[in-house]
Amino acid sequence: MMIAALPYFPLGMAVGALSAMIFRVIPVSWLLDYGETDATAAGKAQRDFTFFPGMLILMLIDGLLFWCGRQYIGLQPRLPIILYITQPLLLIILSDLKTRIIPDQFILALLPGSLLLWLSEGLSGTQAWGSGILKRILAALLAGLLLWGCGWLASRLLKREAMGMGDVKLLAACAFITGLGDLPFLFILSFVSAAFVALPLLISRLWRPASPEIAFGPYIVLATLLLLYFNDFIQHAWQTYLALLP
């Protein structure tokens, strides 16, 4: 199985190179906030994304995910769909880390893959057509509203914006991808992974008030990728934990 998955690694690297070039050539306006006109920083972020190390890292990550897809998902109809969804997700990580902007265009690029996953589930009989799409819509609404509520409450407490609408839209889109059943895991994995970075930054602000803000989008993407590629492992770990409870 591992040998059969090896050709997927260079294939993923090639797709990663294409995604890297897409980031380089997209209109700079995609990387601007609403109403923002100064494209200096966004243009510099695109120009600075060169082969080493940025493009190479993206290619290696894409190659590894392609290999993981073949290794752990197998030759199932949903494999190419998940590999497609991975590309805008990786571009969202890249743009959020470099510009603190999550382009709407990348979020919209997730929609075809989400609908194809729904079709795949319907054709395989794992989910009824009507209930499948309704559960995905409900998951998206719940995720978006809950994160928006958390951001609103945090902004009231901190007296500044705590959560951008890009993060809210991204979480809603990712919840539509993963579905209602995985929504708790999506939240937990997103916040737990972000906490590993947030806690050291919060501590560092005790003596460095100007420490950088945290981009939450990459952690939403990380949680989504974990659920897409390693869902069986996550579900098994959860069931094992429940079995240990008295």
Backbone as JSON, one array per atom type, in Angstrom:
{
  "sequence": "MMIAALPYFPLGMAVGALSAMIFRVIPVSWLLDYGETDATAAGKAQRDFTFFPGMLILMLIDGLLFWCGRQYIGLQPRLPIILYITQPLLLIILSDLKTRIIPDQFILALLPGSLLLWLSEGLSGTQAWGSGILKRILAALLAGLLLWGCGWLASRLLKREAMGMGDVKLLAACAFITGLGDLPFLFILSFVSAAFVALPLLISRLWRPASPEIAFGPYIVLATLLLLYFNDFIQHAWQTYLALLP",
  "N": [[0.83, -1.21, 0.0], [1.91, 1.27, 0.83], [3.89, 1.55, -1.08], [2.36, 1.69, -3.38], [1.27, 4.16, -3.0], [3.32, 5.93, -3.37], [3.79, 7.18, -6.0], [1.98, 9.25, -5.85], [3.1, 11.27, -4.4], [5.07, 12.87, -5.97], [3.17, 13.71, -7.82], [1.48, 15.26, -6.25], [3.31, 17.26, -5.55], [3.66, 18.5, -8.01], [1.09, 19.53, -8.44], [1.03, 21.22, -6.26], [2.97, 23.07, -7.06], [1.59, 24.28, -9.13], [-0.51, 25.45, -7.68], [0.99, 27.26, -6.18], [1.86, 28.98, -8.19], [-0.58, 30.03, -8.92], [-1.18, 31.61, -6.69], [0.76, 33.53, -7.06], [-0.1, 34.89, -9.34], [-2.7, 35.75, -9.06], [-5.16, 38.42, -9.02], [-4.09, 41.3, -7.29], [-5.98, 42.6, -5.84], [-7.55, 40.67, -4.68], [-6.32, 40.12, -2.33], [-6.78, 42.17, -0.64], [-8.43, 43.97, 1.98], [-11.96, 44.71, 2.47], [-12.76, 47.78, 1.02], [-10.15, 48.62, 1.19], [-7.42, 50.21, -0.38], [-4.7, 50.48, -0.72], [-2.32, 48.63, -2.13], [0.25, 47.89, -1.64], [1.51, 46.27, 0.41], [0.24, 43.79, -0.03], [0.96, 43.24, -2.69], [3.72, 43.01, -2.35], [3.79, 40.73, -0.74], [3.04, 38.79, -2.57], [5.14, 38.95, -4.45], [7.31, 38.27, -2.87], [6.92, 35.63, -2.43], [8.68, 33.26, -3.31], [10.5, 30.57, -5.01], [12.21, 29.28, -3.15], [12.06, 29.72, 0.29], [9.32, 29.34, 0.14], [7.54, 28.38, -2.07], [8.57, 25.8, -2.37], [8.08, 24.63, 0.14], [5.26, 24.62, 0.12], [4.85, 22.88, -2.04], [5.97, 20.5, -1.03], [4.29, 20.0, 1.15], [1.86, 19.65, -0.19], [2.53, 17.4, -1.71], [2.9, 15.52, 0.36], [0.3, 15.42, 1.4], [-1.12, 14.41, -0.79], [0.05, 11.87, -0.88], [-0.78, 10.91, 1.64], [-3.51, 10.9, 1.18], [-3.85, 8.87, -0.77], [-2.82, 6.77, 0.72], [-4.34, 6.58, 3.11], [-7.02, 7.16, 2.56], [-7.52, 5.84, 0.21], [-8.35, 4.33, -3.0], [-10.94, 5.66, -3.58], [-14.07, 7.14, -4.68], [-14.25, 9.65, -3.47], [-11.66, 10.5, -3.11], [-10.25, 12.04, -5.27], [-11.85, 14.29, -5.06], [-11.38, 15.27, -2.48], [-8.66, 15.82, -2.76], [-8.83, 17.89, -4.57], [-10.23, 19.83, -3.04], [-8.3, 20.35, -1.18], [-6.51, 22.14, -2.39], [-7.54, 24.94, -2.64], [-7.77, 25.24, 0.14], [-5.1, 25.15, 1.06], [-4.16, 27.42, -0.23], [-5.61, 29.32, 1.11], [-4.47, 29.16, 3.68], [-1.93, 30.14, 3.01], [-2.45, 32.78, 2.03], [-3.66, 33.94, 4.28], [-1.67, 33.81, 6.24], [0.26, 35.44, 5.08], [-0.96, 37.89, 4.43], [-3.05, 38.34, 6.16], [-5.56, 38.12, 5.15], [-8.4, 36.42, 3.95], [-9.25, 35.43, 0.95], [-12.4, 35.82, -0.66], [-12.73, 34.5, -3.03], [-11.22, 32.16, -2.88], [-12.6, 30.82, -0.89], [-15.04, 30.43, -2.18], [-14.15, 28.69, -4.11], [-14.13, 26.32, -2.78], [-16.69, 25.39, -2.83], [-17.6, 23.81, -5.16], [-16.23, 21.35, -4.67], [-17.33, 20.67, -2.19], [-20.01, 20.19, -2.86], [-19.64, 18.05, -4.59], [-18.69, 16.14, -2.81], [-21.02, 15.73, -1.34], [-22.64, 14.65, -3.4], [-21.17, 12.33, -3.89], [-21.5, 10.94, -1.48], [-24.25, 10.53, -1.6], [-24.51, 8.9, -3.89], [-23.1, 6.66, -3.08], [-24.66, 5.74, -1.07], [-24.22, 6.26, 1.6], [-25.32, 8.43, 2.78], [-28.48, 9.94, 2.81], [-29.92, 11.77, 0.07], [-31.5, 14.17, 0.47], [-31.44, 14.64, 3.31], [-28.7, 14.72, 3.61], [-27.73, 17.1, 2.31], [-29.15, 18.98, 3.76], [-28.12, 18.65, 6.35], [-25.51, 19.47, 5.95], [-25.87, 22.17, 5.27], [-27.02, 23.07, 7.65], [-24.88, 22.6, 9.39], [-23.03, 24.47, 8.39], [-24.37, 26.9, 8.9], [-24.63, 26.82, 11.73], [-21.92, 26.73, 12.5], [-20.89, 29.15, 11.43], [-22.51, 31.07, 12.77], [-21.93, 30.52, 15.46], [-19.15, 31.01, 15.64], [-19.12, 33.68, 14.86], [-20.58, 34.75, 17.0], [-18.81, 34.19, 19.11], [-16.68, 35.81, 18.33], [-17.9, 38.33, 18.43], [-18.46, 38.55, 21.17], [-15.86, 38.42, 22.22], [-14.75, 40.73, 21.09], [-16.18, 42.67, 22.45], [-15.25, 42.31, 25.02], [-12.49, 42.71, 24.75], [-12.36, 45.15, 23.58], [-11.73, 45.62, 20.93], [-11.5, 44.51, 17.48], [-11.89, 41.06, 17.31], [-12.27, 38.83, 15.76], [-12.2, 38.17, 12.38], [-14.46, 38.55, 9.57], [-13.73, 36.94, 7.52], [-12.7, 34.63, 8.71], [-15.05, 33.65, 9.86], [-16.64, 33.09, 7.59], [-14.98, 31.2, 6.4], [-14.96, 29.1, 8.31], [-17.65, 28.38, 8.22], [-17.8, 27.45, 5.57], [-16.02, 25.29, 5.73], [-17.35, 23.71, 7.58], [-19.55, 23.03, 6.06], [-18.28, 21.36, 4.3], [-17.28, 19.24, 5.94], [-19.52, 18.38, 7.35], [-22.41, 17.88, 9.52], [-22.09, 15.96, 11.55], [-19.37, 15.94, 12.1], [-18.92, 18.43, 13.09], [-18.47, 19.17, 15.89], [-15.86, 18.12, 16.21], [-14.5, 19.65, 14.35], [-14.57, 22.23, 15.49], [-13.24, 21.74, 17.95], [-10.68, 20.76, 17.15], [-9.78, 22.96, 15.68], [-9.6, 25.07, 17.59], [-7.98, 23.93, 19.57], [-5.57, 23.39, 18.19], [-4.92, 26.03, 17.5], [-4.5, 27.06, 20.02], [-2.01, 26.12, 20.82], [-0.27, 27.85, 19.59], [-1.3, 30.32, 20.32], [-1.14, 30.56, 23.14], [1.72, 30.77, 23.84], [2.16, 33.24, 22.52], [0.42, 34.97, 23.85], [1.56, 34.91, 26.39], [4.04, 36.01, 25.78], [3.33, 38.62, 25.32], [3.3, 39.82, 27.73], [5.74, 40.99, 28.16], [6.27, 41.92, 25.66], [4.38, 43.91, 24.17], [3.78, 44.43, 21.51], [3.62, 42.1, 20.02], [2.88, 39.85, 17.27], [-0.41, 39.58, 15.71], [-2.69, 36.78, 15.78], [-3.32, 34.61, 13.14], [-6.25, 33.01, 12.49], [-7.35, 31.48, 10.52], [-5.55, 29.49, 9.3], [-5.64, 27.43, 11.22], [-8.25, 26.58, 11.24], [-8.29, 25.5, 8.69], [-6.34, 23.49, 9.02], [-7.66, 21.8, 10.88], [-9.8, 21.01, 9.26], [-8.48, 19.62, 7.2], [-7.39, 17.5, 8.69], [-9.74, 16.16, 9.4], [-10.69, 15.44, 6.9], [-8.69, 13.76, 5.83], [-7.94, 11.98, 7.85], [-10.16, 10.93, 9.14], [-11.21, 8.46, 9.99], [-9.31, 7.62, 11.89], [-9.59, 9.63, 13.82], [-12.26, 9.31, 14.6], [-12.1, 6.72, 15.63], [-10.31, 7.12, 17.77], [-11.88, 8.78, 19.34], [-14.06, 7.1, 19.98], [-12.68, 5.17, 21.4], [-11.86, 6.67, 23.59], [-14.38, 7.27, 24.72], [-15.14, 4.71, 25.45], [-13.51, 4.25, 27.59], [-14.52, 5.74, 29.59], [-16.19, 5.8, 32.77]],
  "CA": [[0.0, 0.0, 0.0], [2.77, 2.44, 0.88], [4.57, 1.66, -2.38], [1.35, 2.15, -4.35], [0.98, 5.58, -2.76], [4.51, 6.76, -3.65], [3.65, 8.09, -7.16], [1.13, 10.39, -5.54], [3.9, 12.35, -3.83], [5.47, 13.83, -7.01], [1.97, 14.3, -8.42], [1.08, 16.33, -5.35], [4.27, 18.36, -5.67], [3.35, 19.21, -9.26], [-0.13, 20.3, -8.2], [1.43, 22.28, -5.35], [3.65, 24.1, -7.85], [0.53, 25.01, -9.83], [-1.19, 26.3, -6.68], [1.91, 28.35, -5.85], [1.82, 29.94, -9.29], [-1.88, 30.71, -8.84], [-1.04, 32.68, -5.7], [1.62, 34.58, -7.61], [-0.69, 35.61, -10.47], [-4.05, 36.25, -8.79], [-5.21, 39.88, -8.88], [-3.71, 41.74, -5.94], [-7.2, 43.05, -5.15], [-8.07, 39.55, -3.89], [-5.61, 40.09, -1.05], [-7.07, 43.42, 0.07], [-9.66, 43.99, 2.77], [-13.02, 45.52, 1.88], [-12.52, 49.21, 1.11], [-8.72, 48.93, 1.2], [-6.92, 50.58, -1.71], [-3.24, 50.4, -0.75], [-1.95, 47.25, -2.46], [1.71, 47.75, -1.51], [1.86, 45.1, 1.22], [-0.25, 42.58, -0.69], [1.82, 42.99, -3.84], [5.02, 42.54, -1.84], [3.61, 39.35, -0.28], [3.05, 37.93, -3.76], [6.49, 38.94, -5.05], [8.24, 37.61, -1.95], [6.65, 34.19, -2.41], [9.57, 32.7, -4.31], [10.62, 29.11, -4.98], [12.8, 28.85, -1.88], [11.54, 28.4, 0.68], [7.87, 29.31, 0.16], [6.93, 27.46, -3.02], [9.04, 24.44, -2.1], [7.34, 24.13, 1.3], [3.9, 24.32, -0.33], [4.91, 21.68, -2.88], [6.21, 19.33, -0.17], [3.06, 19.75, 1.91], [0.89, 19.09, -1.13], [2.97, 16.04, -2.0], [2.62, 14.68, 1.53], [-1.15, 15.23, 1.5], [-1.5, 13.47, -1.86], [0.46, 10.54, -0.43], [-1.68, 10.52, 2.72], [-4.81, 10.61, 0.6], [-3.81, 7.52, -1.36], [-2.49, 5.79, 1.75], [-5.33, 6.44, 4.18], [-8.37, 7.2, 2.01], [-7.58, 4.78, -0.78], [-8.9, 4.66, -4.32], [-12.38, 5.86, -3.46], [-14.52, 8.29, -5.48], [-14.05, 10.94, -2.8], [-10.24, 10.88, -3.05], [-9.93, 13.21, -6.09], [-12.6, 15.45, -4.56], [-10.64, 15.79, -1.33], [-7.41, 16.4, -3.27], [-9.17, 19.2, -5.14], [-10.56, 20.74, -1.94], [-7.05, 20.69, -0.5], [-5.78, 23.23, -3.04], [-7.95, 26.25, -2.09], [-7.49, 25.3, 1.57], [-3.7, 25.52, 1.22], [-4.02, 28.82, -0.65], [-6.16, 30.13, 2.21], [-3.41, 29.24, 4.69], [-0.87, 31.0, 2.48], [-2.88, 34.19, 1.98], [-3.94, 34.44, 5.63], [-0.39, 34.0, 6.92], [1.06, 36.5, 4.46], [-1.65, 39.17, 4.31], [-4.16, 38.38, 7.11], [-6.79, 38.2, 4.37], [-8.88, 35.17, 3.36], [-10.02, 35.86, -0.22], [-13.69, 35.18, -0.9], [-12.62, 33.64, -4.21], [-10.72, 30.86, -2.44], [-13.7, 30.16, -0.16], [-16.0, 29.99, -3.19], [-13.56, 27.55, -4.82], [-14.42, 25.11, -2.01], [-18.08, 24.99, -3.02], [-17.77, 22.64, -6.05], [-15.78, 20.14, -3.99], [-18.31, 20.35, -1.15], [-21.18, 19.59, -3.51], [-19.24, 16.74, -5.11], [-18.67, 15.22, -1.66], [-22.42, 15.4, -1.08], [-23.06, 13.74, -4.46], [-20.48, 11.06, -3.68], [-22.18, 10.26, -0.37], [-25.57, 10.1, -2.06], [-24.36, 7.78, -4.82], [-22.61, 5.48, -2.36], [-25.68, 5.33, -0.12], [-23.84, 6.52, 2.99], [-26.14, 9.54, 3.28], [-29.62, 10.24, 1.95], [-29.7, 13.01, -0.66], [-32.11, 15.34, 1.1], [-30.9, 14.89, 4.66], [-27.27, 15.02, 3.5], [-27.5, 18.51, 2.01], [-29.69, 19.78, 4.86], [-27.18, 18.59, 7.47], [-24.34, 20.31, 5.61], [-26.29, 23.57, 5.39], [-27.18, 23.34, 9.08], [-23.54, 22.67, 9.97], [-22.44, 25.74, 7.99], [-25.04, 27.97, 9.63], [-24.25, 26.74, 13.14], [-20.5, 27.09, 12.64], [-20.73, 30.58, 11.19], [-23.15, 31.84, 13.84], [-21.22, 30.32, 16.73], [-17.87, 31.73, 15.61], [-19.44, 35.11, 14.87], [-20.94, 35.09, 18.37], [-17.58, 34.2, 19.92], [-15.93, 37.0, 17.95], [-18.6, 39.51, 18.95], [-18.25, 38.61, 22.62], [-14.45, 38.74, 22.48], [-14.51, 42.13, 20.75], [-16.74, 43.47, 23.54], [-14.39, 42.18, 26.19], [-11.15, 43.22, 24.46], [-12.51, 46.51, 23.05], [-11.17, 45.68, 19.57], [-11.96, 43.39, 16.66], [-11.25, 39.82, 17.74], [-12.45, 37.78, 14.77], [-12.59, 38.72, 11.1], [-15.53, 37.84, 8.88], [-13.12, 35.9, 6.69], [-12.65, 33.41, 9.52], [-16.43, 33.17, 10.01], [-17.04, 32.48, 6.32], [-14.17, 30.01, 6.19], [-15.44, 28.02, 9.17], [-18.93, 27.94, 7.67], [-17.51, 26.65, 4.38], [-15.4, 24.02, 6.14], [-18.4, 22.92, 8.2], [-20.33, 22.49, 4.95], [-17.48, 20.26, 3.75], [-17.14, 18.1, 6.85], [-20.83, 17.91, 7.73], [-22.91, 18.15, 10.87], [-21.56, 15.0, 12.5], [-17.98, 16.27, 12.43], [-18.82, 19.83, 13.52], [-17.75, 19.32, 17.17], [-14.43, 17.87, 16.01], [-13.96, 20.8, 13.62], [-14.36, 23.29, 16.47], [-12.22, 21.35, 18.93], [-9.36, 20.7, 16.52], [-9.39, 24.32, 15.3], [-9.22, 25.86, 18.76], [-6.85, 23.29, 20.27], [-4.35, 23.65, 17.42], [-4.6, 27.45, 17.62], [-4.05, 27.33, 21.38], [-0.58, 25.84, 20.93], [0.43, 29.06, 19.16], [-1.84, 31.49, 21.01], [-0.67, 30.66, 24.53], [3.04, 31.42, 23.91], [2.07, 34.64, 22.11], [-0.21, 35.73, 24.94], [2.56, 35.04, 27.45], [5.09, 36.93, 25.33], [2.82, 40.0, 25.36], [3.56, 40.38, 29.06], [6.91, 41.88, 28.04], [6.33, 42.44, 24.3], [2.99, 44.21, 23.81], [3.6, 44.55, 20.06], [3.76, 40.8, 19.37], [1.96, 39.79, 16.13], [-1.74, 38.99, 15.86], [-2.78, 35.39, 15.37], [-4.22, 34.28, 12.03], [-7.0, 31.82, 12.9], [-7.71, 30.69, 9.34], [-4.76, 28.26, 9.11], [-6.01, 26.37, 12.16], [-9.51, 26.03, 10.71], [-7.9, 24.65, 7.56], [-5.67, 22.3, 9.56], [-8.69, 20.92, 11.42], [-10.56, 20.45, 8.14], [-7.64, 18.62, 6.54], [-7.31, 16.33, 9.57], [-11.0, 15.44, 9.31], [-10.82, 14.88, 5.56], [-7.69, 12.72, 5.55], [-7.75, 11.02, 8.95], [-11.42, 10.88, 9.87], [-11.36, 7.15, 10.64], [-8.46, 7.61, 13.08], [-10.17, 10.54, 14.8], [-13.47, 8.67, 15.14], [-11.67, 5.58, 16.45], [-9.75, 7.66, 19.01], [-13.0, 9.28, 20.14], [-14.79, 5.96, 20.51], [-11.82, 4.56, 22.42], [-11.96, 7.52, 24.78], [-15.7, 7.07, 25.32], [-15.18, 3.38, 26.06], [-12.74, 4.29, 28.83], [-15.27, 6.47, 30.62], [-16.95, 4.9, 33.67]],
  "C": [[0.86, 1.26, 0.0], [3.48, 2.66, -0.44], [3.6, 2.17, -3.43], [1.07, 3.63, -4.2], [2.13, 6.49, -3.16], [4.36, 7.66, -4.87], [2.79, 9.31, -6.88], [1.93, 11.56, -4.96], [4.39, 13.33, -4.9], [4.28, 14.46, -7.71], [1.48, 15.47, -7.56], [2.02, 17.52, -5.41], [4.0, 19.18, -6.92], [2.1, 20.08, -9.09], [0.16, 21.46, -7.25], [2.14, 23.42, -6.06], [2.63, 24.94, -8.61], [-0.21, 25.95, -8.88], [-0.32, 27.49, -6.3], [1.89, 29.42, -6.94], [0.49, 30.7, -9.31], [-1.8, 31.86, -7.84], [-0.22, 33.83, -6.26], [0.89, 35.46, -8.64], [-2.11, 36.1, -10.21], [-4.04, 37.77, -8.7], [-4.9, 40.29, -7.44], [-4.92, 42.21, -5.14], [-7.82, 41.93, -4.32], [-7.5, 39.54, -2.48], [-5.79, 41.37, -0.25], [-8.37, 43.28, 0.85], [-10.69, 44.86, 2.07], [-12.73, 47.0, 2.11], [-11.05, 49.59, 1.11], [-8.25, 49.2, -0.22], [-5.41, 50.47, -1.83], [-2.82, 48.94, -0.94], [-0.46, 46.99, -2.28], [2.09, 46.47, -0.78], [1.43, 43.8, 0.56], [0.6, 42.23, -1.9], [3.18, 42.48, -3.43], [4.92, 41.09, -1.38], [3.62, 38.38, -1.45], [4.46, 37.83, -4.34], [7.48, 38.18, -4.17], [8.01, 36.1, -1.86], [7.41, 33.53, -3.56], [9.73, 31.19, -4.12], [11.16, 28.62, -3.65], [12.68, 29.97, -0.86], [10.05, 28.23, 0.44], [7.23, 28.29, -0.76], [7.32, 26.02, -2.73], [8.3, 23.84, -0.91], [5.91, 23.76, 0.91], [3.87, 23.05, -1.16], [5.1, 20.42, -2.04], [4.97, 18.98, 0.64], [2.0, 19.11, 1.02], [1.25, 17.65, -1.48], [2.65, 15.08, -0.87], [1.12, 14.41, 1.66], [-1.66, 14.3, 0.4], [-1.14, 12.05, -1.46], [-0.46, 10.04, 0.68], [-3.06, 10.16, 2.18], [-4.87, 9.22, 0.01], [-3.62, 6.46, -0.3], [-3.66, 5.53, 2.69], [-6.78, 6.53, 3.7], [-8.56, 6.09, 1.0], [-8.22, 5.26, -2.07], [-10.43, 4.67, -4.25], [-12.8, 7.06, -4.29], [-14.27, 9.63, -4.81], [-12.6, 11.38, -2.76], [-9.93, 12.07, -3.95], [-10.67, 14.47, -5.64], [-11.85, 16.1, -3.4], [-9.32, 16.42, -1.78], [-7.67, 17.75, -3.92], [-9.43, 20.22, -4.03], [-9.3, 21.22, -1.22], [-6.39, 21.93, -1.08], [-6.25, 24.61, -2.57], [-7.7, 26.36, -0.59], [-6.04, 25.71, 1.82], [-3.46, 26.97, 0.8], [-4.59, 29.76, 0.4], [-5.14, 30.26, 3.33], [-2.36, 30.25, 4.25], [-1.27, 32.47, 2.53], [-3.12, 34.75, 3.37], [-2.64, 34.68, 6.4], [0.36, 35.21, 6.38], [0.37, 37.86, 4.5], [-2.75, 39.37, 5.35], [-5.5, 38.57, 6.41], [-7.12, 36.8, 3.86], [-9.75, 35.55, 2.17], [-11.34, 35.1, -0.36], [-13.6, 34.19, -2.06], [-12.13, 32.24, -3.83], [-11.8, 30.1, -1.67], [-14.74, 29.64, -1.15], [-15.48, 28.78, -3.96], [-13.78, 26.24, -4.07], [-15.8, 24.56, -2.31], [-18.25, 23.81, -3.98], [-17.35, 21.33, -5.39], [-16.76, 19.7, -2.91], [-19.53, 19.65, -1.75], [-20.85, 18.22, -4.09], [-19.14, 15.71, -3.99], [-20.09, 14.78, -1.31], [-22.95, 14.41, -2.12], [-22.44, 12.36, -4.27], [-21.14, 10.26, -2.56], [-23.55, 9.74, -0.8], [-25.49, 8.89, -2.97], [-23.91, 6.51, -4.13], [-23.62, 4.97, -1.34], [-25.33, 5.57, 1.33], [-24.67, 7.64, 3.62], [-27.28, 9.77, 2.3], [-29.43, 11.62, 1.31], [-30.22, 14.22, 0.1], [-31.52, 15.65, 2.45], [-29.42, 15.25, 4.6], [-27.0, 16.49, 3.27], [-28.03, 19.39, 3.13], [-28.75, 19.79, 6.06], [-25.95, 19.44, 7.2], [-24.69, 21.79, 5.74], [-26.43, 23.96, 6.86], [-25.82, 23.47, 9.76], [-22.88, 24.01, 9.64], [-23.05, 26.9, 8.76], [-24.64, 27.99, 11.1], [-22.81, 27.19, 13.36], [-20.29, 28.59, 12.48], [-21.31, 31.42, 12.31], [-22.4, 31.72, 15.15], [-19.9, 31.08, 16.74], [-18.1, 33.24, 15.6], [-19.8, 35.56, 16.29], [-19.73, 35.15, 19.28], [-16.76, 35.45, 19.62], [-16.56, 38.26, 18.48], [-18.36, 39.66, 20.44], [-16.82, 39.0, 22.95], [-14.15, 40.2, 22.16], [-15.07, 43.07, 21.81], [-15.82, 43.46, 24.75], [-13.04, 42.85, 25.98], [-11.17, 44.64, 23.92], [-11.81, 46.69, 21.7], [-11.67, 44.47, 18.81], [-11.18, 42.13, 17.01], [-11.34, 38.72, 16.7], [-12.93, 38.4, 13.47], [-13.71, 37.91, 10.46], [-14.98, 36.79, 7.94], [-13.04, 34.57, 7.43], [-14.05, 32.8, 9.67], [-16.88, 32.46, 8.74], [-16.26, 31.2, 6.05], [-14.67, 28.84, 7.04], [-16.78, 27.49, 8.68], [-18.72, 27.05, 6.45], [-16.93, 25.29, 4.75], [-16.41, 23.12, 6.85], [-19.31, 22.31, 7.14], [-19.61, 21.3, 4.32], [-17.53, 19.03, 4.66], [-18.48, 17.55, 7.31], [-21.16, 18.12, 9.19], [-22.29, 17.22, 11.9], [-20.15, 15.32, 12.97], [-17.82, 17.7, 12.94], [-18.15, 19.99, 14.88], [-16.25, 19.1, 17.03], [-13.77, 19.04, 15.29], [-13.66, 21.95, 14.58], [-13.2, 22.94, 17.41], [-10.83, 21.37, 18.32], [-8.87, 22.09, 16.13], [-8.86, 25.09, 16.5], [-8.05, 25.25, 19.51], [-5.55, 23.55, 19.52], [-3.94, 25.11, 17.5], [-4.04, 27.78, 19.0], [-2.56, 27.09, 21.56], [0.26, 27.04, 20.51], [-0.01, 30.26, 19.98], [-1.27, 31.65, 22.41], [0.73, 31.26, 24.63], [3.0, 32.89, 23.52], [1.45, 35.5, 23.22], [0.76, 35.93, 26.1], [3.63, 36.05, 27.06], [4.64, 38.38, 25.39], [2.97, 40.63, 26.74], [4.77, 41.3, 29.03], [7.11, 42.41, 26.61], [4.91, 42.73, 23.83], [2.74, 44.22, 22.31], [3.76, 43.22, 19.34], [2.65, 40.64, 18.33], [0.61, 39.17, 16.48], [-1.73, 37.56, 15.32], [-3.75, 35.27, 14.2], [-4.93, 32.97, 12.37], [-7.32, 30.91, 11.72], [-6.9, 29.42, 9.15], [-5.16, 27.12, 10.03], [-7.37, 25.77, 11.8], [-9.2, 25.09, 9.56], [-7.24, 23.37, 8.05], [-6.69, 21.31, 10.12], [-9.49, 20.25, 10.31], [-9.76, 19.36, 7.43], [-7.52, 17.35, 7.38], [-8.59, 15.5, 9.46], [-11.19, 14.81, 7.94], [-9.91, 13.67, 5.35], [-7.64, 11.63, 6.62], [-9.02, 10.85, 9.79], [-11.59, 9.56, 10.62], [-10.54, 7.08, 11.93], [-9.07, 8.47, 14.19], [-11.41, 9.91, 15.44], [-13.11, 7.49, 16.04], [-11.11, 6.05, 17.79], [-10.87, 8.15, 19.93], [-13.79, 8.13, 20.77], [-13.99, 5.23, 21.58], [-11.88, 5.35, 23.71], [-13.29, 7.32, 25.48], [-15.79, 5.73, 26.03], [-14.44, 3.34, 27.39], [-13.48, 5.0, 29.96], [-16.06, 5.5, 31.49], [-18.44, 4.92, 33.36]]
}
